[in-house]
């Protein structure tokens, strides 16, 4: 069964899940209203995983963004997190306003999931709300003296880059000096998207030689997201899993293909294809 399942009209359709069982859209929607918190949590994940872009699913997930029942001892909202993640995958922009409201949630991970989904939905109306969160860590256009860790700055920066919030580039640039390397890389990624200046792409290329595998993996994703072609050789030679290098190179290739005529391939595209072939 195709896991995309776009434009489902029959709510009784069954989709195989990862455990070999099955769930229908009708069951998933019913489970979102269940007294069993585990069923509710799984249903929200399932609707996003299989891209169930049905009005009823969108409505139910938006309602779940205000759930109070599924609460951890630490004060987190697991169901809200899954609902926020799912709404980004469904691509329905009526979720934009409810997701913006989630940026005020006390749960860090709900805010992070909301930011990531707002990035996926691509509506620039959310930019002021994202800037408001970003400003928590700033004094003017500089980082505050005591670095703030209260916001998902990496996700916020990446969203601002994707949304092409060019007028806020000076605020994004400040985070190049953040003490957390992942945040620095997200800022470099966003700055390249906002300015197209190679210096920011090269900063990411340099980071591929870092000692920590987790950071190298993150940078591979960043370079693929921005399609920075001069990074192709460095990506192929990075000490990381070939599968991740292939995903990164695929991002470069997609950016190249989007800027050429259908009947031709640029030298850059051909180079990336050859590098991908060498990793298979």
TIMI-291752 format. One line per 3 residues: number of its first residue (from 1); their letters; for each residue x negated, y, z negated of N, C-alpha, C. Coordinates in steps of 0.2 Angstrom, whole numbers, plus 5000, padded with zeros to 4 digits. Layout:
BEGIN
NUM> a> X Y Z X Y Z X Y Z ~ ...;
END
This chain:
BEGIN
1> xxx> 4996 4994 5000 5000 5000 5000 4996 5006 5000 ~ 4997 5011 5004 4993 5017 5005 4994 5021 4998 ~ 4989 5023 4994 4989 5026 4988 4991 5033 4989;
4> xxx> 4991 5036 4995 4993 5043 4996 5000 5044 4995 ~ 5004 5040 4998 5011 5040 4998 5014 5047 4998 ~ 5012 5050 5003 5015 5057 5004 5022 5057 5006;
7> xxx> 5026 5062 5004 5033 5063 5006 5038 5057 5005 ~ 5037 5054 4999 5041 5048 4997 5048 5051 4996 ~ 5053 5047 4999 5060 5049 4999 5064 5044 4995;
10> xxx> 5062 5038 4994 5065 5033 4991 5062 5032 4984 ~ 5065 5034 4979 5062 5034 4972 5061 5027 4969 ~ 5064 5022 4973 5063 5015 4970 5057 5012 4973;
13> xxx> 5053 5015 4977 5047 5013 4980 5042 5010 4975 ~ 5039 5005 4976 5034 5002 4971 5027 5003 4973 ~ 5023 5005 4969 5016 5006 4970 5012 5001 4965;
16> xxx> 5007 4997 4968 5003 4993 4964 4998 4998 4960 ~ 4997 4996 4954 4993 5000 4949 4986 4996 4949 ~ 4982 5000 4945 4975 4997 4945 4974 4990 4941;
19> xxx> 4979 4989 4937 4979 4983 4933 4982 4977 4937 ~ 4985 4978 4943 4988 4973 4947 4995 4972 4946 ~ 4998 4976 4942 5005 4977 4941 5008 4982 4946;
22> xxx> 5014 4984 4944 5018 4988 4948 5022 4993 4945 ~ 5023 4999 4948 5028 5004 4945 5031 5008 4950 ~ 5037 5009 4949 5041 5013 4954 5041 5020 4952;
25> xxx> 5042 5025 4957 5043 5032 4955 5049 5033 4950 ~ 5054 5030 4951 5060 5030 4946 5058 5028 4939 ~ 5054 5023 4939 5051 5021 4932 5047 5026 4929;
28> xxx> 5042 5028 4933 5037 5033 4931 5041 5039 4928 ~ 5046 5042 4932 5050 5048 4930 5053 5046 4923 ~ 5056 5040 4923 5060 5038 4916 5055 5038 4911;
31> xxx> 5049 5035 4912 5044 5034 4907 5041 5041 4904 ~ 5042 5046 4908 5040 5053 4906 5044 5056 4900 ~ 5050 5053 4900 5055 5055 4895 5055 5049 4889;
34> xxx> 5051 5044 4889 5051 5039 4885 5049 5041 4878 ~ 5051 5038 4873 5049 5039 4866 5042 5036 4865 ~ 5040 5032 4869 5033 5029 4869 5028 5033 4872;
37> xxx> 5024 5036 4868 5019 5041 4870 5014 5038 4875 ~ 5012 5032 4874 5008 5029 4879 5011 5028 4886 ~ 5017 5027 4886 5021 5026 4893 5021 5033 4896;
40> xxx> 5022 5038 4892 5022 5045 4895 5016 5047 4898 ~ 5010 5046 4894 5004 5048 4896 5002 5044 4902 ~ 5003 5038 4903 5002 5034 4909 5006 5037 4915;
43> xxx> 5012 5038 4914 5016 5040 4919 5014 5047 4922 ~ 5012 5051 4918 5009 5058 4921 5003 5056 4925 ~ 4998 5052 4923 4992 5050 4926 4994 5047 4933;
46> xxx> 4999 5042 4933 5001 5038 4939 5004 5043 4944 ~ 5008 5048 4942 5011 5052 4947 5006 5056 4951 ~ 5001 5058 4947 4995 5062 4950 4991 5057 4955;
49> xxx> 4989 5051 4952 4985 5047 4955 4987 5045 4962 ~ 4994 5044 4962 4997 5042 4969 5000 5047 4973 ~ 4999 5053 4971 5001 5059 4974 5009 5059 4976;
52> xxx> 5012 5058 4971 5020 5057 4971 5023 5064 4972 ~ 5022 5067 4978 5024 5074 4979 5032 5075 4980 ~ 5036 5073 4975 5043 5073 4975 5045 5079 4970;
55> xxx> 5050 5083 4972 5053 5088 4968 5054 5086 4961 ~ 5057 5080 4960 5058 5077 4953 5052 5076 4949 ~ 5047 5074 4953 5040 5073 4949 5037 5079 4947;
58> xxx> 5037 5084 4952 5035 5091 4950 5038 5094 4944 ~ 5045 5094 4944 5049 5096 4939 5047 5093 4932 ~ 5047 5086 4932 5045 5083 4926 5038 5084 4923;
61> xxx> 5034 5085 4928 5027 5086 4926 5026 5093 4923 ~ 5030 5098 4926 5030 5105 4923 5033 5105 4916 ~ 5038 5101 4915 5041 5101 4909 5036 5098 4904;
64> xxx> 5032 5093 4906 5027 5090 4901 5022 5095 4899 ~ 5021 5100 4903 5016 5105 4901 5017 5108 4894 ~ 5024 5108 4892 5026 5111 4886 5027 5106 4880;
67> xxx> 5025 5099 4882 5026 5094 4877 5023 5095 4870 ~ 5026 5094 4865 5024 5095 4858 5023 5088 4854 ~ 5026 5083 4857 5026 5076 4854 5019 5073 4854;
70> xxx> 5016 5073 4860 5009 5069 4860 5004 5074 4858 ~ 5002 5073 4852 4997 5078 4849 4992 5073 4845 ~ 4985 5075 4846 4980 5071 4842 4979 5074 4835;
73> xxx> 4976 5071 4831 4974 5074 4824 4970 5080 4825 ~ 4966 5081 4830 4962 5087 4831 4966 5093 4834 ~ 4972 5091 4836 4976 5097 4839 4977 5097 4846;
76> xxx> 4974 5091 4849 4974 5091 4857 4981 5089 4859 ~ 4982 5090 4866 4989 5088 4869 4987 5084 4875 ~ 4986 5077 4874 4984 5073 4879 4989 5073 4885;
79> xxx> 4996 5073 4884 5001 5072 4889 5000 5079 4893 ~ 5000 5084 4890 4999 5091 4894 4993 5090 4899 ~ 4987 5088 4896 4981 5087 4900 4983 5083 4907;
82> xxx> 4986 5077 4906 4987 5073 4912 4992 5076 4916 ~ 4997 5080 4914 5002 5083 4918 4999 5089 4922 ~ 4994 5093 4918 4991 5098 4922 4986 5095 4927;
85> xxx> 4983 5090 4926 4979 5087 4931 4983 5084 4937 ~ 4988 5081 4936 4993 5078 4941 4996 5084 4945 ~ 4997 5089 4943 5001 5095 4946 4996 5098 4952;
88> xxx> 4990 5098 4950 4985 5100 4955 4985 5095 4961 ~ 4985 5089 4960 4985 5084 4965 4991 5084 4969 ~ 4997 5086 4967 5003 5086 4970 5003 5092 4975;
91> xxx> 5000 5097 4974 4999 5102 4979 5005 5107 4980 ~ 5010 5107 4975 5016 5111 4975 5015 5117 4971 ~ 5015 5123 4975 5013 5129 4972 5018 5132 4966;
94> xxx> 5024 5129 4966 5028 5131 4960 5025 5129 4954 ~ 5020 5125 4954 5017 5124 4947 5012 5129 4945 ~ 5010 5134 4950 5005 5139 4948 5007 5143 4942;
97> xxx> 5013 5146 4941 5015 5150 4935 5014 5146 4929 ~ 5017 5140 4929 5017 5136 4923 5010 5134 4921 ~ 5005 5133 4926 4998 5131 4924 4995 5137 4922;
100> xxx> 4996 5143 4924 4994 5149 4922 4995 5150 4914 ~ 5001 5148 4912 5003 5149 4905 4999 5144 4901 ~ 4997 5138 4904 4993 5134 4901 4986 5136 4899;
103> xxx> 4984 5142 4902 4977 5145 4900 4977 5148 4893 ~ 4983 5148 4890 4984 5151 4884 4984 5145 4878 ~ 4984 5139 4881 4985 5133 4876 4979 5133 4872;
106> xxx> 4980 5131 4866 4974 5130 4861 4970 5124 4862 ~ 4972 5120 4866 4968 5114 4868 4963 5116 4874 ~ 4957 5115 4873 4951 5117 4878 4952 5113 4884;
109> xxx> 4954 5106 4883 4954 5102 4889 4961 5103 4893 ~ 4966 5106 4890 4972 5108 4894 4970 5114 4898 ~ 4967 5118 4895 4964 5124 4899 4960 5122 4905;
112> xxx> 4955 5118 4903 4951 5116 4909 4955 5112 4914 ~ 4959 5108 4913 4963 5104 4918 4968 5109 4922 ~ 4970 5114 4918 4974 5119 4922 4970 5123 4927;
115> xxx> 4964 5125 4925 4960 5129 4929 4958 5125 4935 ~ 4956 5118 4934 4955 5114 4940 4960 5113 4945 ~ 4966 5113 4942 4972 5112 4946 4974 5118 4950;
118> xxx> 4973 5124 4946 4974 5130 4950 4969 5131 4956 ~ 4963 5129 4955 4958 5129 4960 4961 5125 4966 ~ 4963 5119 4965 4966 5115 4970 4972 5118 4973;
121> xxx> 4976 5121 4970 4982 5124 4973 4981 5130 4977 ~ 4975 5133 4975 4973 5139 4980 4976 5145 4980 ~ 4980 5147 4975 4984 5153 4975 4981 5158 4972;
124> xxx> 4978 5164 4975 4974 5169 4972 4978 5173 4966 ~ 4985 5171 4966 4988 5175 4960 4986 5173 4954 ~ 4982 5168 4953 4979 5166 4946 4973 5169 4945;
127> xxx> 4970 5173 4949 4963 5176 4948 4963 5180 4942 ~ 4968 5185 4941 4967 5189 4935 4967 5185 4929 ~ 4971 5180 4928 4971 5176 4922 4965 5172 4921;
130> xxx> 4961 5170 4927 4955 5167 4926 4950 5172 4924 ~ 4950 5178 4926 4945 5183 4924 4946 5184 4917 ~ 4952 5184 4915 4954 5186 4907 4950 5180 4903;
133> xxx> 4950 5174 4905 4947 5169 4902 4939 5170 4902 ~ 4937 5171 4908 4930 5172 4909 4927 5178 4905 ~ 4931 5183 4904 4929 5189 4900 4928 5188 4893;
136> xxx> 4930 5182 4890 4929 5180 4883 4922 5180 4882 ~ 4918 5177 4887 4911 5177 4886 4906 5182 4888 ~ 4910 5188 4890 4906 5194 4892 4907 5200 4888;
139> xxx> 4902 5204 4888 4903 5211 4886 4901 5216 4892 ~ 4906 5219 4895 4905 5222 4901 4904 5217 4907 ~ 4898 5218 4910 4896 5213 4915 4890 5209 4913;
142> xxx> 4889 5208 4906 4883 5204 4903 4886 5199 4898 ~ 4883 5194 4898 4885 5189 4893 4884 5192 4886 ~ 4889 5190 4881 4888 5192 4875 4882 5189 4871;
145> xxx> 4880 5193 4866 4873 5191 4863 4873 5184 4860 ~ 4879 5182 4857 4879 5175 4855 4883 5171 4860 ~ 4880 5167 4864 4884 5163 4869 4890 5160 4867;
148> xxx> 4895 5161 4871 4902 5158 4869 4903 5151 4872 ~ 4905 5146 4869 4907 5140 4871 4914 5138 4871 ~ 4918 5143 4870 4925 5141 4868 4930 5140 4875;
151> xxx> 4927 5142 4881 4931 5141 4887 4927 5137 4892 ~ 4931 5134 4896 4928 5129 4901 4925 5133 4907 ~ 4920 5137 4905 4917 5142 4910 4915 5139 4917;
154> xxx> 4912 5132 4917 4910 5129 4923 4916 5129 4928 ~ 4922 5126 4925 4928 5126 4929 4931 5132 4932 ~ 4930 5137 4927 4933 5144 4929 4929 5147 4935;
157> xxx> 4922 5146 4934 4918 5149 4939 4919 5146 4946 ~ 4919 5139 4946 4920 5135 4952 4927 5137 4955 ~ 4932 5139 4951 4939 5141 4954 4938 5148 4957;
160> xxx> 4935 5152 4954 4934 5159 4957 4930 5159 4963 ~ 4925 5154 4964 4922 5154 4970 4926 5151 4975 ~ 4930 5146 4974 4934 5143 4979 4940 5148 4981;
163> xxx> 4942 5152 4976 4947 5156 4978 4945 5163 4981 ~ 4938 5163 4982 4935 5169 4985 4936 5175 4982 ~ 4935 5175 4975 4937 5181 4971 4930 5186 4971;
166> xxx> 4929 5189 4977 4923 5192 4979 4922 5198 4974 ~ 4927 5202 4973 4927 5208 4969 4924 5207 4962 ~ 4924 5200 4960 4922 5199 4953 4915 5196 4953;
169> xxx> 4912 5196 4959 4905 5193 4959 4900 5195 4953 ~ 4900 5202 4951 4896 5204 4946 4897 5200 4939 ~ 4903 5198 4938 4905 5195 4932 4903 5187 4933;
172> xxx> 4904 5185 4938 4901 5178 4940 4894 5177 4939 ~ 4890 5182 4942 4883 5182 4942 4880 5182 4935 ~ 4883 5185 4930 4881 5185 4923 4880 5178 4920;
175> xxx> 4884 5173 4923 4884 5167 4920 4878 5163 4923 ~ 4874 5165 4927 4868 5162 4930 4863 5162 4924 ~ 4864 5166 4919 4859 5166 4913 4862 5162 4907;
178> xxx> 4868 5159 4908 4871 5155 4902 4866 5149 4900 ~ 4866 5148 4893 4862 5143 4890 4863 5136 4893 ~ 4870 5135 4895 4871 5128 4897 4870 5127 4904;
181> xxx> 4866 5122 4906 4864 5122 4913 4870 5121 4918 ~ 4875 5117 4916 4880 5115 4920 4884 5122 4922 ~ 4884 5126 4917 4888 5133 4918 4883 5137 4923;
184> xxx> 4877 5137 4922 4872 5140 4927 4874 5138 4934 ~ 4874 5131 4935 4875 5128 4942 4882 5130 4945 ~ 4887 5130 4940 4893 5132 4943 4893 5140 4945;
187> xxx> 4889 5144 4941 4889 5151 4943 4885 5151 4950 ~ 4880 5147 4951 4876 5148 4957 4881 5145 4963 ~ 4884 5140 4962 4889 5138 4967 4894 5143 4969;
190> xxx> 4897 5146 4964 4902 5151 4965 4899 5157 4969 ~ 4893 5159 4966 4890 5165 4970 4888 5164 4977 ~ 4886 5158 4978 4885 5156 4986 4892 5157 4990;
193> xxx> 4897 5154 4987 4903 5155 4990 4906 5162 4991 ~ 4904 5166 4986 4906 5173 4986 4902 5178 4990 ~ 4896 5176 4991 4891 5180 4995 4888 5177 5001;
196> xxx> 4887 5171 5001 4884 5167 5006 4876 5168 5006 ~ 4874 5171 5001 4867 5172 5000 4863 5165 4999 ~ 4858 5164 5003 4854 5157 5002 4851 5157 4995;
199> xxx> 4849 5162 4992 4846 5162 4985 4850 5157 4980 ~ 4856 5157 4981 4860 5154 4976 4860 5146 4978 ~ 4861 5145 4985 4860 5138 4987 4853 5135 4985;
202> xxx> 4848 5139 4986 4841 5136 4984 4841 5135 4977 ~ 4844 5139 4973 4844 5138 4966 4847 5131 4964 ~ 4852 5129 4967 4855 5122 4967 4850 5117 4969;
205> xxx> 4847 5118 4975 4842 5113 4978 4836 5112 4973 ~ 4834 5117 4970 4829 5116 4965 4831 5112 4959 ~ 4837 5113 4957 4840 5109 4951 4840 5101 4953;
208> xxx> 4840 5099 4959 4840 5092 4961 4834 5089 4958 ~ 4829 5092 4957 4823 5089 4954 4822 5089 4947 ~ 4828 5091 4944 4828 5091 4936 4827 5084 4933;
211> xxx> 4826 5084 4927 4825 5077 4924 4831 5073 4922 ~ 4837 5077 4921 4843 5073 4918 4847 5071 4924 ~ 4848 5064 4924 4853 5062 4930 4860 5065 4930;
214> xxx> 4862 5066 4924 4869 5069 4924 4869 5076 4927 ~ 4864 5080 4926 4864 5086 4930 4863 5086 4937 ~ 4859 5081 4939 4857 5080 4946 4864 5078 4950;
217> xxx> 4868 5074 4946 4874 5072 4949 4879 5078 4950 ~ 4879 5082 4945 4883 5088 4945 4881 5092 4951 ~ 4875 5093 4952 4872 5098 4957 4874 5095 4964;
220> xxx> 4873 5088 4965 4875 5085 4971 4882 5087 4973 ~ 4887 5087 4968 4894 5089 4969 4894 5096 4971 ~ 4890 5100 4968 4891 5107 4969 4888 5109 4976;
223> xxx> 4883 5106 4979 4880 5107 4985 4885 5104 4991 ~ 4888 5099 4989 4893 5096 4994 4899 5101 4994 ~ 4901 5104 4989 4907 5108 4989 4906 5115 4993;
226> xxx> 4900 5117 4992 4898 5123 4996 4896 5122 5003 ~ 4894 5116 5005 4892 5114 5011 4885 5117 5013 ~ 4881 5117 5009 4874 5121 5010 4870 5116 5014;
229> xxx> 4869 5118 5020 4866 5113 5025 4858 5113 5024 ~ 4855 5118 5022 4848 5117 5020 4846 5112 5015 ~ 4851 5110 5011 4850 5105 5006 4850 5098 5008;
232> xxx> 4851 5097 5014 4853 5090 5017 4847 5085 5015 ~ 4841 5087 5017 4835 5083 5015 4834 5081 5008 ~ 4835 5087 5004 4834 5086 4997 4839 5082 4994;
235> xxx> 4845 5082 4996 4851 5078 4994 4849 5071 4995 ~ 4847 5069 5001 4846 5062 5003 4840 5059 4999 ~ 4835 5064 4996 4830 5061 4993 4831 5062 4985;
238> xxx> 4836 5064 4983 4837 5065 4976 4838 5058 4972 ~ 4835 5058 4966 4835 5052 4962 4842 5051 4959 ~ 4846 5048 4963 4853 5047 4960 4856 5042 4965;
241> xxx> 4862 5040 4963 4866 5034 4967 4867 5036 4974 ~ 4866 5032 4979 4867 5033 4986 4874 5035 4987 ~ 4879 5032 4983 4886 5034 4984 4887 5041 4983;
244> xxx> 4884 5044 4978 4885 5051 4976 4882 5056 4981 ~ 4876 5053 4984 4872 5057 4989 4877 5057 4995 ~ 4880 5052 4997 4884 5051 5003 4890 5056 5002;
247> xxx> 4893 5056 4996 4899 5061 4995 4896 5068 4996 ~ 4890 5070 4994 4888 5076 4994 4886 5078 5002 ~ 4883 5073 5005 4882 5074 5012 4888 5075 5016;
250> xxx> 4893 5071 5014 4900 5072 5018 4903 5079 5017 ~ 4902 5082 5011 4904 5089 5011 4900 5093 5015 ~ 4894 5092 5016 4890 5096 5021 4892 5095 5028;
253> xxx> 4894 5089 5030 4896 5087 5037 4903 5091 5038 ~ 4907 5090 5033 4914 5093 5034 4913 5101 5035 ~ 4909 5104 5032 4908 5111 5033 4905 5113 5040;
256> xxx> 4901 5108 5042 4898 5109 5049 4904 5108 5054 ~ 4908 5103 5053 4913 5101 5058 4918 5106 5059 ~ 4919 5110 5053 4924 5115 5053 4922 5121 5057;
259> xxx> 4916 5121 5059 4913 5127 5062 4911 5126 5069 ~ 4913 5120 5072 4911 5118 5079 4917 5117 5083 ~ 4916 5116 5089 4922 5114 5094 4922 5107 5093;
262> xxx> 4928 5104 5094 4930 5097 5093 4925 5092 5098 ~ 4923 5095 5103 4919 5091 5108 4912 5091 5107 ~ 4909 5095 5102 4902 5095 5101 4900 5094 5094;
265> xxx> 4894 5092 5093 4891 5092 5086 4885 5097 5086 ~ 4884 5101 5081 4878 5105 5080 4873 5101 5078 ~ 4867 5103 5078 4861 5100 5076 4861 5098 5069;
268> xxx> 4864 5103 5065 4865 5102 5058 4869 5096 5056 ~ 4875 5095 5060 4879 5090 5059 4876 5083 5061 ~ 4873 5083 5066 4869 5077 5068 4864 5075 5063;
271> xxx> 4860 5080 5061 4855 5078 5055 4859 5075 5049 ~ 4864 5078 5047 4868 5075 5041 4870 5068 5043 ~ 4873 5067 5048 4875 5060 5050 4870 5055 5050;
274> xxx> 4864 5057 5052 4858 5053 5052 4856 5051 5045 ~ 4856 5056 5041 4854 5055 5034 4859 5051 5030 ~ 4865 5052 5032 4870 5047 5029 4869 5040 5031;
277> xxx> 4868 5039 5037 4867 5033 5040 4861 5029 5037 ~ 4856 5033 5035 4850 5030 5032 4851 5028 5025 ~ 4857 5031 5022 4858 5029 5015 4863 5023 5014;
280> x> 4866 5021 5020 4870 5015 5020 4867 5008 5020;
END
